[in-house]
């Protein structure tokens, strides 16, 4: 199995407001069919990339964004003046050959390496000894290697990771706490990679991902500098909620709460979670095979809890892994003071754990985080001075964090979602990229792809 980019951060680490100034505002009917006009729905990375490329070709491009900000699932909170918080995407997952790295260099944006190579691991409230950690690393490596072998066998293609780990643990004759730790590691590996649980993800996914090498880096000034720079000179309409997309031989009509927009083509970059709802209707309806592919793919959830303190009390590490956390088989804590100089630690949760957290209020969520921290560092750990919590599944313009292949998905589903309809309606976004889904660079590449396709059509 070739783990995807995000899984490297956990699995491999354990093993080793209104329109922005300058954006034009025009009437709803500014884009006219027959003039090379394009509407782009969504001002995330995919949409802005497509819009930028098409505008450079001389097309008349209008971007319609429901939110009062750009970036989509790339969202930097700047309420803490001394520390931007990336509530959505955070990393460039491998800088070598990564198109986001190209943008970083083009825009001359600073990044900081955060590879999670320095690991501290706890079981309950106790450090794992060097011997225990070495034993666990060997067990987990053997289990993941065995799962990799299974994933390449056709008869196991639609086997879930949950069933696979049970089979592998039996083969390796691992029992007791050693088996529990390996199971928890793989469980978190899947939750982190896909925002889903091991029961929901098929083994074949391990054969259909491309990883970028090099350092994992973050943006100390905030990831939102990327969409801000991409949008320069573009006509971006914030606060425009789309509810209907119609097309025929004469062009496309996009219905919004600010009127109807007309153009020759439309690039739809709605997240998969939104496509799964009836928030936006298509006229005529999308082809049946596209609807089925959308149904089969899953929308994962990955949430963050940032806790800010007056002083650091945790280990000097890039990642703190914690087994035996109540309501969570394993927690991953990311100390951020090395990046920002501010005593902030973040817990990242995926899958059913992330969904359960969205049912809690802020007080209960912070209390769970503090319970886990005090299990490691003692009851004297103070209350945080501030916090931030994400709830991506509850966001009506996202309905989740990133896509994953459902247990009945096929390797062709993402390509089917990406197929244009009638050379009028085009689709981009991370969920439409066959090999680099769930990443910023996958979204970026999909935007480039659709711009190129429209360019070829003429």
Residue, then its C-alpha position, 0 to 999 in steps of 0.5 A: x500500500x502506498x500511503x497518501x500524503x496526509x497519512x504520512x504525517x501520522x502513520x509514517x511518523x509513528x513508524x518513523x467581509x465582502x469582496x476583497x478590494x480590487x475584485x471587480x463587481x458587475x451585473x449578474x448578466x455581465x457574462x454573455x454566451x458566445x463571448x468565451x465566458x466562463x462561470x466558476x462556482x467556488x473560490x477554493x483552490x480548484x476554482x481560483x486556479x481554473x479561473x486564473x488560467x482561463x482569465x490569462x487566456x482572455x476569457x471573461x471569467x466570473x467566480x461565484x462564492x457562497x461564503x464571505x471569504x475565499x479559500x473554501x476548505x482552506x481557511x485561515x482564522x486571524x482572530x489571534x493577532x500573533x498567530x494565524x490558525x489554519x482551520x482547514x488545510x495546513x500542510x504542503x504534503x511533500x514539496x518535491x514536484x508539488x504544484x503548491x510548492x510552485x505557487x509558494x515560490x512564485x508568490x515568495x511565501x515563507x514556509x516552515x518544515x514540520x515533518x513530525x519526525x520527533x515523536x513522543x508516545x504515551x500509553x494512558x499517562x505513561x511514556x512508552x519506554x524505548x523498548x516498548x516503542x521499538x516493539x510497537x514500531x516493529x509490530x506496526x511496520x509488519x502489520x502495514x507491510x502485510x496490509x500492503x500485500x493484501x491490497x495488491x491481491x484482487x480478491x481483497x480489493x473491496x475488503x475493508x481496512x478493519x477486516x484486513x487488520x483483524x486478518x493480519x493480526x491473526x497472521x502475525x500472532x499478535x494479541x493483547x496490548x501489542x495487538x491493541x496498539x497496532x489496531x489503534x495505530x492503523x485505525x488512526x492512520x485511516x481516520x487521518x488519511x481519509x476522514x473515515x473509519x477502517x470499516x468504511x475504506x476498501x483496501x484497493x485505495x492503497x494502489x491508487x495514490x501518488x505521494x510527493x517526496x520531500x519535507x512537509x511544510x506549513x505556512x507560518x503567515x497562514x495558508x490563505x495567502x495562496x488563494x488571496x494571491x491567486x484571486x488577484x485581478x479576478x472577478x470574484x463575487x462573494x456571498x453568492x449562493x448558487x442553487x441551480x445550474x442549467x445548461x442547453x445548446x446555447x450556454x449555461x445559466x447559474x441561478x443564485x440569490x443575487x440573480x441569474x448568471x449566463x455564460x458559455x461554460x461553467x466549472x463546478x468546484x462544489x465539494x463532494x459533500x455538497x454534491x451529495x445533497x440537494x442544495x444545488x440542482x442540475x437541469x437537466x439532472x446529472x447523468x445516472x452514472x455520475x450520480x452513482x459515482x457521487x453516491x459511492x464516494x464518501x465525504x470524510x471529516x477531519x476536525x481540529x481543536x487548538x488550545x492556547x496556554x500562557x506557557x508550554x508544559x508539553x514535550x518538545x516534540x513535533x508530534x505527541x501520540x497518545x494511546x488509550x484516550x477516552x472516546x478515542x483509541x489514539x490521539x495525535x497532538x501537534x505542538x505548534x510553538x516551534x512554528x509560531x513561537x506561541x504556546x499552542x497545541x492542536x489535536x487533530x481527529x478524523x472519522x467517527x471521532x470527528x463527527x462525534x465531536x461535532x455533536x458536543x458544545x465547545x465546553x465539552x469539546x475542550x473538556x475532552x481535550x483537557x482530560x487527555x492532556x492531564x492524563x499525560x501531564x498531570x492534574x496541574x495542567x491549567x485551563x487554556x486561555x483560548x481555543x478554536x474548534x472546527x466542525x467541517x461536517x456541519x458547514x453547509x458549504x463543505x459538508x465534510x473535509x475531504x473525500x474518500x473512496x467508499x467501500x463499494x467505490x470503484x477506481x473509476x469513480x473520481x474520473x466519472x465525477x470529473x467528466x464534463x456534461x455536454x461540453x458546458x458543465x465541467x467539474x473540478x475539486x479534490x474529489x475529481x482527482x484520481x490519484x491525488x484526492x484529499x489534498x490542496x495540490x489535487x484540487x489545484x491540478x483539477x482546476x488546471x485540468x478543467x481550464x485546459x479542457x475548456x481551452x481545447x474545446x475552444 
